[in-house]
Amino acid sequence: MTAMVIRAAAARPLAFLCALAMHGCTHSRGSAALGATSNGMLAIAQHVDHLDVVGREPMVVEHPDGSLFVAGYGEPRPTLWTSHDRGVTWTRVDVGSEAQGAIGNSDVDIAVSGDGTLYFVSMLFDRAANEGRQIAIGVSRDVGATWSWTTLSQRRFDDRPWVAVAPDGMAHVIWNDGSGVSHATSRDRGVTWRKGARIHPQGGSSHLAVGPRGEVAVRIVPLSASGNKFDPGVELIAVSTDGGTTWQKRPPPGQRDWAPLGTSGVLPRWVEPLAWDSEGRLYALWTDTTGVWLARSADRGGVWTSWRVVSRRGTSYYPYLIARGHGELGVTWFSGVGKDLEWHAARLQAQDDSAPPRVIQSPPLPIEVWIPQAAQGDSLHHGTGGEYLGMTFLQDGGLGVTTPIQNPSANRLGFTWWRFDAR
């Protein structure tokens, strides 16, 4: 990845990781249970480096026919790859031209419905002005062969879109623009989109999750507009059970430190992930200086039970979370900085009572991201390549994860596909 394709937000780890404030974490709106213990190991079953163009913050889904799709962002337009042999080989997907609406060079997300419709949302970022300009979504109904694009927003500071699809096929997209969190829906496989009222008039669109009965959960945080806006005290989980017409807003479990972008002494935060399992239980994942925390709510965010699922003093940050089945969870996060920077994957199995989840962790893993630091000439910073690591549960039982490759000095750009199996 070259310096020109790194938006200002790429510098967030540097700003946040200086002089971290060391403190514990307390939990609100529910009980904090004992920490989880490790059970076995999550082993690497597949590791494939695909070198092509930059694909920052790659996100991955598996199509019902078994095809894999990885979305990433760089220049000059939205980038998508596919594999039809379980990740062994990858090819670039033609998602259309700028004239057809395929516009975007920043944050992406991808989702697939039960009928195989693919949804690929992308953000346009003005690097000179350091602000977002547009949110667009592409839809494919033929396994990625052709795409139709719709522009959802063209407002100054448009930022951080997410897309998810309900079991009945209703598609949801959220984003923010410094003046609140917006929401759009489609009930006709992306042919038309309806933009509803803002979910909240302040805060950033940190994450989106859709449950088994169409429940929608949105994580709202103080930072928005690519870090240009900070709304102190805006810490919410908004839940809708009527497709986004009305929202119930409550504080999240746990306690976090938030500060304006560039503030030293706070743990890095951006995406605060949520997930629903097939029983309709809502999960939240976050980190503090003691490790990684998981919370579960059986009443759509009213009461939470929390566990520290990974204990680690220091810098655990940028977590991500997925769920399926009966409390089956996938988790990724980063730890350390500089030469100590690593990433981790884990599978968790939640219990039916308040007992801690069973945890199966991968070994600590390296990430090949070296970012030029403009203020220091040709020097490189060992970075994360984004604020989360996307993953998906595979139909054959494995866990798939994608990590970015951004090593311009070695002429290595692209992504790594990882498959993990529990042993």
C-alpha positions as CSV (number, residue, x, y, z in Angstrom):
1,M,0.0,0.0,0.0
2,T,1.3,3.4,-0.9
3,A,0.9,6.5,1.2
4,M,-1.6,8.0,-1.1
5,V,-4.2,5.3,-0.5
6,I,-4.1,5.5,3.2
7,R,-6.8,7.8,4.5
8,A,-6.2,9.9,7.6
9,A,-7.9,7.3,9.8
10,A,-5.0,4.9,9.0
11,A,-2.9,6.9,11.5
12,R,-5.3,6.2,14.3
13,P,-3.1,3.4,15.9
14,L,-0.2,5.7,16.2
15,A,-2.2,8.4,17.8
16,F,-4.0,6.1,20.2
17,L,-1.1,3.8,21.3
18,C,1.2,6.5,22.7
19,A,1.4,6.6,26.5
20,L,-1.7,4.4,27.1
21,A,-3.5,4.9,30.3
22,M,-3.4,1.7,32.3
23,H,-6.6,0.9,34.1
24,G,-9.1,-1.9,34.6
25,C,-12.6,-2.2,33.3
26,T,-15.9,-2.3,35.2
27,H,-19.2,-3.5,33.8
28,S,-22.6,-1.9,33.9
29,R,-26.2,-3.0,33.2
30,G,-25.6,-6.6,34.2
31,S,-23.2,-8.9,35.9
32,A,-19.6,-9.6,35.3
33,A,-18.8,-13.3,35.6
34,L,-15.5,-15.0,36.0
35,G,-13.1,-15.1,33.1
36,A,-13.1,-17.9,30.5
37,T,-10.5,-20.6,30.2
38,S,-8.8,-21.9,27.1
39,N,-9.9,-25.2,25.7
40,G,-7.7,-26.6,22.9
41,M,-6.1,-24.7,20.0
42,L,-7.4,-23.0,16.9
43,A,-5.0,-24.4,14.3
44,I,-4.0,-22.8,10.9
45,A,-5.4,-25.1,8.2
46,Q,-4.8,-22.8,5.2
47,H,-2.6,-19.7,4.6
48,V,-2.8,-18.2,1.1
49,D,-1.1,-14.8,0.2
50,H,-2.9,-13.2,-2.8
51,L,-0.8,-10.4,-4.3
52,D,-2.6,-7.9,-6.5
53,V,-3.5,-4.4,-5.5
54,V,-4.0,-2.9,-2.1
55,G,-7.1,-4.3,-0.2
56,R,-7.2,-2.4,3.1
57,E,-9.6,-3.7,5.8
58,P,-10.6,-6.8,3.8
59,M,-14.1,-8.2,4.6
60,V,-15.1,-11.7,3.6
61,V,-18.3,-13.7,3.0
62,E,-19.1,-17.2,1.7
63,H,-21.9,-17.4,-1.0
64,P,-24.4,-20.2,-0.6
65,D,-22.8,-21.9,-3.6
66,G,-19.5,-22.1,-1.7
67,S,-17.7,-19.2,-3.5
68,L,-15.8,-16.9,-1.3
69,F,-15.7,-13.1,-1.8
70,V,-13.2,-10.7,-0.3
71,A,-13.8,-6.9,-0.4
72,G,-11.1,-4.4,0.3
73,Y,-10.4,-0.7,-0.4
74,G,-7.6,1.2,-2.2
75,E,-7.7,3.1,-5.4
76,P,-9.3,4.0,-7.7
77,R,-12.6,2.1,-7.2
78,P,-14.1,-0.6,-5.0
79,T,-12.1,-3.8,-5.1
80,L,-13.5,-7.3,-4.9
81,W,-12.0,-10.8,-5.3
82,T,-13.5,-14.2,-5.5
83,S,-12.4,-17.8,-5.0
84,H,-14.2,-20.9,-6.4
85,D,-11.8,-23.4,-4.9
86,R,-12.1,-22.8,-1.2
87,G,-9.5,-20.0,-1.1
88,V,-6.7,-21.8,-3.0
89,T,-6.8,-19.2,-5.8
90,W,-8.3,-15.8,-6.2
91,T,-9.4,-13.6,-9.1
92,R,-10.4,-10.0,-9.3
93,V,-14.1,-9.3,-9.8
94,D,-15.3,-6.6,-12.3
95,V,-17.8,-4.7,-10.2
96,G,-18.5,-2.1,-12.9
97,S,-17.2,1.3,-13.9
98,E,-17.3,4.7,-12.3
99,A,-19.9,5.7,-14.9
100,Q,-22.0,2.8,-13.7
101,G,-21.8,4.0,-10.1
102,A,-19.0,1.8,-8.8
103,I,-17.3,4.6,-6.8
104,G,-15.4,4.2,-3.6
105,N,-11.9,4.3,-2.3
106,S,-12.4,3.8,1.4
107,D,-14.4,1.8,4.0
108,V,-16.2,-1.3,2.6
109,D,-18.4,-4.0,3.8
110,I,-20.0,-7.0,2.1
111,A,-23.0,-9.3,2.9
112,V,-24.8,-12.1,1.2
113,S,-28.5,-13.1,1.6
114,G,-29.9,-16.6,1.8
115,D,-30.9,-16.4,-1.8
116,G,-27.4,-15.5,-2.9
117,T,-27.8,-11.8,-3.5
118,L,-24.5,-10.0,-2.8
119,Y,-24.4,-6.5,-1.3
120,F,-21.1,-4.5,-1.5
121,V,-21.1,-1.1,0.2
122,S,-18.3,1.4,-0.3
123,M,-17.3,4.9,0.8
124,L,-15.7,7.7,-1.2
125,F,-13.1,9.6,0.7
126,D,-11.5,13.0,-0.3
127,R,-7.9,12.5,0.9
128,A,-7.0,16.1,0.2
129,A,-9.8,17.4,2.4
130,N,-9.6,14.5,4.9
131,E,-13.3,13.8,4.8
132,G,-15.8,11.4,3.3
133,R,-18.0,12.4,0.3
134,Q,-20.3,9.5,-0.6
135,I,-21.8,6.1,0.2
136,A,-22.7,3.7,-2.6
137,I,-23.9,0.1,-2.7
138,G,-23.5,-2.5,-5.4
139,V,-25.8,-5.5,-5.7
140,S,-25.2,-8.7,-7.6
141,R,-27.9,-11.4,-8.2
142,D,-25.7,-13.7,-10.3
143,V,-22.8,-14.6,-8.0
144,G,-20.8,-11.5,-8.8
145,A,-21.0,-11.7,-12.6
146,T,-22.8,-8.3,-12.9
147,W,-23.4,-5.4,-10.6
148,S,-25.9,-2.6,-10.2
149,W,-25.0,0.4,-8.1
150,T,-27.0,2.9,-6.1
151,T,-25.7,6.1,-4.5
152,L,-27.2,6.2,-1.0
153,S,-25.7,9.5,0.2
154,Q,-23.5,12.4,-1.0
155,R,-23.0,14.4,2.1
156,R,-19.9,16.0,3.5
157,F,-18.3,13.7,6.1
158,D,-20.1,10.5,5.0
159,D,-18.3,7.7,6.8
160,R,-18.2,4.0,7.9
161,P,-20.9,2.1,6.1
162,W,-22.0,-1.3,7.1
163,V,-24.5,-3.7,5.4
164,A,-26.3,-6.8,6.7
165,V,-29.3,-8.9,5.5
166,A,-32.2,-10.3,7.5
167,P,-33.4,-13.9,7.0
168,D,-36.4,-12.6,5.1
169,G,-34.1,-10.8,2.6
170,M,-34.5,-7.3,3.9
171,A,-31.1,-5.5,3.5
172,H,-30.0,-2.8,5.9
173,V,-27.2,-0.2,5.5
174,I,-26.0,2.3,8.1
175,W,-23.4,5.1,7.9
176,N,-22.7,8.4,9.6
177,D,-21.8,11.9,8.5
178,G,-20.9,13.7,11.8
179,S,-24.6,14.7,12.3
180,G,-25.8,11.3,13.3
181,V,-26.3,7.7,12.1
182,S,-28.3,7.1,8.9
183,H,-30.2,4.0,7.9
184,A,-31.4,2.7,4.5
185,T,-33.2,-0.5,3.6
186,S,-34.2,-2.6,0.6
187,R,-36.9,-5.2,0.4
188,D,-36.5,-6.0,-3.3
189,R,-32.9,-7.4,-3.5
190,G,-31.4,-4.0,-3.9
191,V,-33.5,-2.7,-6.8
192,T,-34.7,0.2,-4.7
193,W,-33.6,1.7,-1.4
194,R,-35.5,3.6,1.2
195,K,-33.8,6.0,3.6
196,G,-35.5,6.3,6.9
197,A,-35.1,8.7,9.8
198,R,-31.7,8.9,11.5
199,I,-31.2,6.3,14.1
200,H,-29.5,8.9,16.4
201,P,-28.7,12.6,15.8
202,Q,-25.1,12.2,17.1
203,G,-22.2,9.7,17.0
204,G,-20.6,7.2,14.6
205,S,-21.8,4.0,13.0
206,S,-19.5,1.7,14.7
207,H,-21.2,-1.6,13.8
208,L,-24.4,-3.3,12.5
209,A,-25.8,-6.8,13.2
210,V,-29.1,-8.4,12.1
211,G,-30.7,-11.2,14.1
212,P,-32.7,-14.4,13.3
213,R,-36.1,-12.7,13.4
214,G,-35.0,-9.5,11.6
215,E,-33.9,-7.7,14.8
216,V,-31.4,-4.9,14.0
217,A,-28.7,-3.8,16.4
218,V,-26.5,-0.7,15.7
219,R,-23.5,0.3,17.8
220,I,-23.2,4.1,18.1
221,V,-20.0,5.6,19.5
222,P,-18.6,9.2,20.1
223,L,-16.2,9.3,17.1
224,S,-17.7,9.9,13.6
225,A,-17.0,11.6,10.3
226,S,-13.6,9.9,9.8
227,G,-12.5,11.2,13.2
228,N,-13.4,14.8,12.4
229,K,-16.3,14.8,14.9
230,F,-16.4,13.8,18.6
231,D,-19.6,13.6,20.6
232,P,-18.7,13.0,24.3
233,G,-20.9,10.5,26.1
234,V,-22.6,9.1,23.0
235,E,-22.3,5.4,23.8
236,L,-25.4,3.4,22.7
237,I,-26.7,0.2,21.3
238,A,-29.9,0.9,19.3
239,V,-32.1,-2.1,18.6
240,S,-35.1,-2.3,16.3
241,T,-37.6,-5.1,16.0
242,D,-39.7,-3.4,13.2
243,G,-37.1,-3.1,10.4
244,G,-35.8,0.2,11.6
245,T,-39.0,2.2,12.0
246,T,-38.5,2.6,15.8
247,W,-35.4,2.1,18.0
248,Q,-34.8,1.2,21.6
249,K,-31.5,2.8,22.7
250,R,-29.6,1.6,25.7
251,P,-26.0,2.0,27.0
252,P,-23.6,-0.9,26.1
253,P,-22.1,-3.2,28.7
254,G,-18.8,-2.4,30.1
255,Q,-16.8,0.8,30.3
256,R,-14.5,2.3,27.7
257,D,-12.3,5.3,27.4
258,W,-13.0,7.6,24.4
259,A,-11.3,10.7,23.3
260,P,-11.0,12.9,20.1
261,L,-8.8,11.5,17.3
262,G,-5.2,12.1,18.0
263,T,-5.4,12.1,21.8
264,S,-2.6,10.1,23.4
265,G,-3.1,7.9,26.5
266,V,-6.3,6.0,25.4
267,L,-6.7,2.5,24.0
268,P,-7.5,2.5,20.2
269,R,-11.2,2.1,19.4
270,W,-13.3,2.4,16.3
271,V,-15.4,-0.7,15.5
272,E,-17.2,-2.0,18.6
273,P,-18.7,-5.2,17.2
274,L,-22.1,-6.7,17.8
275,A,-23.5,-10.1,16.7
276,W,-26.7,-12.1,17.1
277,D,-26.8,-15.9,17.4
278,S,-29.6,-18.0,15.9
279,E,-31.4,-18.0,19.2
280,G,-31.8,-14.3,19.2
281,R,-29.2,-13.6,21.8
282,L,-27.2,-10.4,21.3
283,Y,-23.4,-10.3,21.9
284,A,-21.0,-7.4,22.3
285,L,-17.2,-7.6,22.2
286,W,-14.7,-5.0,23.4
287,T,-11.2,-4.7,24.9
288,D,-9.5,-2.9,27.8
289,T,-6.0,-3.1,29.3
290,T,-6.9,-6.3,31.0
291,G,-7.8,-8.2,27.9
292,V,-10.8,-9.0,25.7
293,W,-14.4,-8.9,27.0
294,L,-17.6,-10.6,25.8
295,A,-21.1,-9.8,26.9
296,R,-24.4,-11.5,26.1
297,S,-28.0,-10.3,26.4
298,A,-31.1,-12.4,26.1
299,D,-33.5,-9.5,26.0
300,R,-32.1,-7.4,23.1
301,G,-29.7,-5.3,25.2
302,G,-31.7,-4.8,28.4
303,V,-29.6,-6.9,30.8
304,W,-26.1,-8.2,30.1
305,T,-23.7,-10.8,31.5
306,S,-20.1,-10.2,30.8
307,W,-16.9,-12.3,30.8
308,R,-13.3,-11.6,30.3
309,V,-12.6,-14.2,27.6
310,V,-8.9,-13.4,27.1
311,S,-6.7,-12.1,29.9
312,R,-3.8,-10.0,28.8
313,R,-2.2,-6.9,30.3
314,G,-1.3,-4.3,27.8
315,T,-2.7,-3.3,24.5
316,S,-5.5,-5.5,23.1
317,Y,-7.5,-3.5,20.6
318,Y,-9.6,-3.5,17.4
319,P,-11.7,-6.5,18.1
320,Y,-14.2,-8.1,15.7
321,L,-17.1,-10.6,16.3
322,I,-19.4,-12.9,14.4
323,A,-22.0,-15.4,15.6
324,R,-24.1,-18.3,14.4
325,G,-26.0,-21.3,15.7
326,H,-26.4,-21.8,19.5
327,G,-23.8,-19.4,20.9
328,E,-21.1,-20.2,18.4
329,L,-18.8,-17.1,18.1
330,G,-15.7,-16.1,16.1
331,V,-13.4,-13.4,17.4
332,T,-10.3,-11.5,16.1
333,W,-8.3,-8.7,17.7
334,F,-4.8,-7.1,17.8
335,S,-2.3,-6.9,20.6
336,G,1.0,-5.0,21.0
337,V,2.6,-2.2,18.9
338,G,5.7,-1.9,16.8
339,K,7.8,-5.0,16.8
340,D,5.3,-6.6,19.3
341,L,2.3,-6.1,17.0
342,E,0.3,-9.4,16.5
343,W,-3.2,-10.5,15.8
344,H,-5.3,-13.3,17.2
345,A,-8.3,-15.4,16.3
346,A,-10.5,-17.5,18.6
347,R,-13.7,-19.5,18.6
348,L,-15.9,-19.2,21.6
349,Q,-18.8,-21.4,22.6
350,A,-21.2,-19.7,24.9
351,Q,-22.9,-21.7,27.6
352,D,-26.7,-21.7,28.4
353,D,-26.2,-20.4,31.9
354,S,-23.8,-17.7,33.3
355,A,-20.8,-20.0,33.0
356,P,-17.9,-18.6,31.0
357,P,-17.7,-19.4,27.3
358,R,-15.3,-22.1,26.1
359,V,-12.4,-20.5,24.3
360,I,-10.2,-21.9,21.6
361,Q,-7.4,-19.5,20.6
362,S,-5.0,-19.4,17.7
363,P,-1.3,-18.8,18.3
364,P,-0.3,-15.1,18.0
365,L,0.1,-14.3,14.3
366,P,2.1,-11.7,12.3
367,I,0.6,-9.1,10.0
368,E,2.4,-7.8,6.9
369,V,1.6,-4.1,7.1
370,W,4.3,-1.5,6.8
371,I,3.0,2.1,6.4
372,P,5.2,5.1,5.4
373,Q,5.3,7.8,7.9
374,A,5.1,11.1,6.2
375,A,6.9,13.0,9.0
376,Q,9.9,10.6,8.9
377,G,10.9,10.4,5.3
378,D,11.2,6.8,4.1
379,S,10.7,5.2,7.5
380,L,7.9,2.6,7.9
381,H,5.5,2.0,10.7
382,H,4.4,-1.5,11.5
383,G,0.6,-1.1,11.4
384,T,-2.7,-3.0,11.6
385,G,-4.0,-2.1,8.1
386,G,-7.3,-1.2,9.5
387,E,-9.5,-1.2,12.6
388,Y,-10.7,-4.8,12.4
389,L,-10.0,-8.2,10.8
390,G,-13.0,-9.6,8.9
391,M,-14.0,-13.2,9.1
392,T,-16.7,-15.7,8.3
393,F,-17.9,-19.1,9.4
394,L,-17.5,-21.6,6.6
395,Q,-20.2,-24.0,5.5
396,D,-17.8,-27.0,6.2
397,G,-17.2,-25.9,9.8
398,G,-14.0,-23.9,9.5
399,L,-13.4,-20.2,10.3
400,G,-12.1,-18.0,7.5
401,V,-10.2,-14.7,8.2
402,T,-8.7,-12.2,5.9
403,T,-5.7,-9.9,6.7
404,P,-4.3,-7.1,4.6
405,I,-0.9,-7.2,2.9
406,Q,0.6,-3.7,2.7
407,N,4.3,-3.9,2.2
408,P,5.1,-1.5,-0.7
409,S,8.9,-1.6,-0.2
410,A,8.8,-5.4,-1.0
411,N,6.2,-4.8,-3.8
412,R,3.7,-6.9,-1.8
413,L,0.1,-5.7,-1.8
414,G,-3.1,-7.7,-1.4
415,F,-4.4,-9.9,1.3
416,T,-3.9,-13.2,3.1
417,W,-6.7,-15.8,3.4
418,W,-6.5,-17.9,6.5
419,R,-8.6,-20.9,7.4
420,F,-8.7,-22.1,11.0
421,D,-9.9,-25.5,12.4
422,A,-10.4,-26.4,16.0
423,R,-8.2,-29.1,17.4
